[in-house]
Amino acid sequence: MKASIYFTLACLLVLSTFGCGPKPVTGQTVIAAFKQAGLEAENVRPMTKQDYGTAPQVCTGTRFFIPSLGPDNGGRVFICSNTKDRDALTGYYNGLAAMGSIYVSWVFFKGNVVVQINGLLPDETARKYEAAIP
């Protein structure tokens, strides 16, 4: 009897923890976090080769737009599989700023997530995007 109670408790423990681990972060979960924080993220779509431009195509990208910044302005969410790729991507976008103010953008990262947003976004709003990254 005692053994069956322990077995039942062990089974319940396993079942209660199965699937309860952290879910992997995706571009869509980052966008959902932005929206939940009341931030703009519209016309969301997977990035194409053209969207990457000259940026290294090392991470999976999601493009989004911020209508208040005007047409074709917004940002990108990248999910990277390792820190080397993450660092290559953040280095690329941060390096663009040295080429002139037209290339300045906000670049944030948290874990394997990189967010790049048009530099026209005001500081206060950009920091809200940064804080919303899951």
URBELDA-V838099 format. One record per helix or strand of 2 or more residues. SS is the DSSP state (~ for helix, > for strand). FROM is the first residue (numbers start at 1). TO is the last residue. If there is no record, write none. Layout:
SS & FROM & TO
SS & FROM & TO
This chain:
~ & 2 & 17
~ & 27 & 36
> & 42 & 46
~ & 49 & 52
> & 60 & 65
~ & 67 & 69
> & 74 & 79
~ & 83 & 99
~ & 101 & 103
> & 105 & 110
> & 113 & 118
~ & 123 & 132
